Amino acid sequence: MQPRRVSARALQALREGVELDDGRTAPAKARQVAPGLLEITLREGRKRQVRRMIEAVGHRVVELERVAFGPLGLRGLAIGKSRLLKTAEVERLRRAAGRNAAP
């Protein structure tokens, strides 16, 4: 089965925010990288939000990969693994969240 292209209307809905059962989502950055392949950047994170947003515009998520968490890229981190953050990474997260650096 060929991947379906996502319509301009569906992409615009994702960019403006869609209505979910727990309220309207904040606007997201959304672009179609290839037929059936989207890149979405959220500024909020609700339970299964990406899946629910995609379903709200008439599509289904088959595979989902998180590539970053805020300013931190996840490249090189194996699935299901974690590591301690470096001090500089913690500071970047604090700045991204609009909080002052630790004393």
MODELLER restraints for C-alpha pairs under 7 A, 6 or more apart:
rsr = mdl.restraints
at = mdl.atoms
rsr.add(forms.Gaussian(group=physical.xy_distance, feature=features.Distance(at['CA:3:A'], at['CA:35:A']), mean=5.63, stdev=0.5))
rsr.add(forms.Gaussian(group=physical.xy_distance, feature=features.Distance(at['CA:3:A'], at['CA:36:A']), mean=4.64, stdev=0.5))
rsr.add(forms.Gaussian(group=physical.xy_distance, feature=features.Distance(at['CA:4:A'], at['CA:35:A']), mean=5.72, stdev=0.5))
rsr.add(forms.Gaussian(group=physical.xy_distance, feature=features.Distance(at['CA:4:A'], at['CA:36:A']), mean=5.02, stdev=0.5))
rsr.add(forms.Gaussian(group=physical.xy_distance, feature=features.Distance(at['CA:5:A'], at['CA:35:A']), mean=4.46, stdev=0.5))
rsr.add(forms.Gaussian(group=physical.xy_distance, feature=features.Distance(at['CA:5:A'], at['CA:36:A']), mean=5.26, stdev=0.5))
rsr.add(forms.Gaussian(group=physical.xy_distance, feature=features.Distance(at['CA:6:A'], at['CA:36:A']), mean=6.64, stdev=0.5))
rsr.add(forms.Gaussian(group=physical.xy_distance, feature=features.Distance(at['CA:10:A'], at['CA:57:A']), mean=5.46, stdev=0.5))
rsr.add(forms.Gaussian(group=physical.xy_distance, feature=features.Distance(at['CA:11:A'], at['CA:30:A']), mean=6.22, stdev=0.5))
rsr.add(forms.Gaussian(group=physical.xy_distance, feature=features.Distance(at['CA:11:A'], at['CA:31:A']), mean=6.93, stdev=0.5))
rsr.add(forms.Gaussian(group=physical.xy_distance, feature=features.Distance(at['CA:14:A'], at['CA:27:A']), mean=6.63, stdev=0.5))
rsr.add(forms.Gaussian(group=physical.xy_distance, feature=features.Distance(at['CA:14:A'], at['CA:28:A']), mean=5.99, stdev=0.5))
rsr.add(forms.Gaussian(group=physical.xy_distance, feature=features.Distance(at['CA:14:A'], at['CA:30:A']), mean=6.52, stdev=0.5))
rsr.add(forms.Gaussian(group=physical.xy_distance, feature=features.Distance(at['CA:15:A'], at['CA:27:A']), mean=4.91, stdev=0.5))
rsr.add(forms.Gaussian(group=physical.xy_distance, feature=features.Distance(at['CA:15:A'], at['CA:28:A']), mean=4.69, stdev=0.5))
rsr.add(forms.Gaussian(group=physical.xy_distance, feature=features.Distance(at['CA:15:A'], at['CA:29:A']), mean=5.54, stdev=0.5))
rsr.add(forms.Gaussian(group=physical.xy_distance, feature=features.Distance(at['CA:15:A'], at['CA:30:A']), mean=6.01, stdev=0.5))
rsr.add(forms.Gaussian(group=physical.xy_distance, feature=features.Distance(at['CA:16:A'], at['CA:27:A']), mean=4.59, stdev=0.5))
rsr.add(forms.Gaussian(group=physical.xy_distance, feature=features.Distance(at['CA:16:A'], at['CA:28:A']), mean=6.88, stdev=0.5))
rsr.add(forms.Gaussian(group=physical.xy_distance, feature=features.Distance(at['CA:17:A'], at['CA:24:A']), mean=6.26, stdev=0.5))
rsr.add(forms.Gaussian(group=physical.xy_distance, feature=features.Distance(at['CA:17:A'], at['CA:25:A']), mean=4.79, stdev=0.5))
rsr.add(forms.Gaussian(group=physical.xy_distance, feature=features.Distance(at['CA:17:A'], at['CA:26:A']), mean=5.13, stdev=0.5))
rsr.add(forms.Gaussian(group=physical.xy_distance, feature=features.Distance(at['CA:17:A'], at['CA:27:A']), mean=4.34, stdev=0.5))
rsr.add(forms.Gaussian(group=physical.xy_distance, feature=features.Distance(at['CA:17:A'], at['CA:28:A']), mean=6.62, stdev=0.5))
rsr.add(forms.Gaussian(group=physical.xy_distance, feature=features.Distance(at['CA:18:A'], at['CA:24:A']), mean=5.44, stdev=0.5))
rsr.add(forms.Gaussian(group=physical.xy_distance, feature=features.Distance(at['CA:18:A'], at['CA:25:A']), mean=5.48, stdev=0.5))
rsr.add(forms.Gaussian(group=physical.xy_distance, feature=features.Distance(at['CA:18:A'], at['CA:53:A']), mean=6.56, stdev=0.5))
rsr.add(forms.Gaussian(group=physical.xy_distance, feature=features.Distance(at['CA:19:A'], at['CA:25:A']), mean=6.40, stdev=0.5))
rsr.add(forms.Gaussian(group=physical.xy_distance, feature=features.Distance(at['CA:28:A'], at['CA:40:A']), mean=6.67, stdev=0.5))
rsr.add(forms.Gaussian(group=physical.xy_distance, feature=features.Distance(at['CA:28:A'], at['CA:41:A']), mean=5.68, stdev=0.5))
rsr.add(forms.Gaussian(group=physical.xy_distance, feature=features.Distance(at['CA:28:A'], at['CA:42:A']), mean=5.08, stdev=0.5))
rsr.add(forms.Gaussian(group=physical.xy_distance, feature=features.Distance(at['CA:28:A'], at['CA:43:A']), mean=6.96, stdev=0.5))
rsr.add(forms.Gaussian(group=physical.xy_distance, feature=features.Distance(at['CA:29:A'], at['CA:40:A']), mean=5.53, stdev=0.5))
rsr.add(forms.Gaussian(group=physical.xy_distance, feature=features.Distance(at['CA:29:A'], at['CA:41:A']), mean=4.97, stdev=0.5))
rsr.add(forms.Gaussian(group=physical.xy_distance, feature=features.Distance(at['CA:29:A'], at['CA:42:A']), mean=6.77, stdev=0.5))
rsr.add(forms.Gaussian(group=physical.xy_distance, feature=features.Distance(at['CA:30:A'], at['CA:38:A']), mean=6.87, stdev=0.5))
rsr.add(forms.Gaussian(group=physical.xy_distance, feature=features.Distance(at['CA:30:A'], at['CA:39:A']), mean=5.73, stdev=0.5))
rsr.add(forms.Gaussian(group=physical.xy_distance, feature=features.Distance(at['CA:30:A'], at['CA:40:A']), mean=4.53, stdev=0.5))
rsr.add(forms.Gaussian(group=physical.xy_distance, feature=features.Distance(at['CA:30:A'], at['CA:41:A']), mean=6.57, stdev=0.5))
rsr.add(forms.Gaussian(group=physical.xy_distance, feature=features.Distance(at['CA:31:A'], at['CA:38:A']), mean=5.70, stdev=0.5))
rsr.add(forms.Gaussian(group=physical.xy_distance, feature=features.Distance(at['CA:31:A'], at['CA:39:A']), mean=5.42, stdev=0.5))
rsr.add(forms.Gaussian(group=physical.xy_distance, feature=features.Distance(at['CA:31:A'], at['CA:40:A']), mean=6.70, stdev=0.5))
rsr.add(forms.Gaussian(group=physical.xy_distance, feature=features.Distance(at['CA:32:A'], at['CA:38:A']), mean=4.52, stdev=0.5))
rsr.add(forms.Gaussian(group=physical.xy_distance, feature=features.Distance(at['CA:32:A'], at['CA:39:A']), mean=6.38, stdev=0.5))
rsr.add(forms.Gaussian(group=physical.xy_distance, feature=features.Distance(at['CA:33:A'], at['CA:39:A']), mean=6.58, stdev=0.5))
rsr.add(forms.Gaussian(group=physical.xy_distance, feature=features.Distance(at['CA:51:A'], at['CA:61:A']), mean=5.85, stdev=0.5))
rsr.add(forms.Gaussian(group=physical.xy_distance, feature=features.Distance(at['CA:54:A'], at['CA:60:A']), mean=6.19, stdev=0.5))
rsr.add(forms.Gaussian(group=physical.xy_distance, feature=features.Distance(at['CA:54:A'], at['CA:61:A']), mean=6.84, stdev=0.5))
rsr.add(forms.Gaussian(group=physical.xy_distance, feature=features.Distance(at['CA:67:A'], at['CA:73:A']), mean=6.07, stdev=0.5))
rsr.add(forms.Gaussian(group=physical.xy_distance, feature=features.Distance(at['CA:67:A'], at['CA:74:A']), mean=5.29, stdev=0.5))
rsr.add(forms.Gaussian(group=physical.xy_distance, feature=features.Distance(at['CA:67:A'], at['CA:75:A']), mean=6.64, stdev=0.5))
rsr.add(forms.Gaussian(group=physical.xy_distance, feature=features.Distance(at['CA:68:A'], at['CA:74:A']), mean=5.13, stdev=0.5))
rsr.add(forms.Gaussian(group=physical.xy_distance, feature=features.Distance(at['CA:70:A'], at['CA:93:A']), mean=6.77, stdev=0.5))
rsr.add(forms.Gaussian(group=physical.xy_distance, feature=features.Distance(at['CA:70:A'], at['CA:96:A']), mean=6.99, stdev=0.5))
rsr.add(forms.Gaussian(group=physical.xy_distance, feature=features.Distance(at['CA:71:A'], at['CA:92:A']), mean=6.72, stdev=0.5))
rsr.add(forms.Gaussian(group=physical.xy_distance, feature=features.Distance(at['CA:71:A'], at['CA:93:A']), mean=6.58, stdev=0.5))
rsr.add(forms.Gaussian(group=physical.xy_distance, feature=features.Distance(at['CA:91:A'], at['CA:101:A']), mean=5.87, stdev=0.5))
rsr.add(forms.Gaussian(group=physical.xy_distance, feature=features.Distance(at['CA:94:A'], at['CA:100:A']), mean=6.50, stdev=0.5))
rsr.add(forms.Gaussian(group=physical.xy_distance, feature=features.Distance(at['CA:94:A'], at['CA:101:A']), mean=6.32, stdev=0.5))
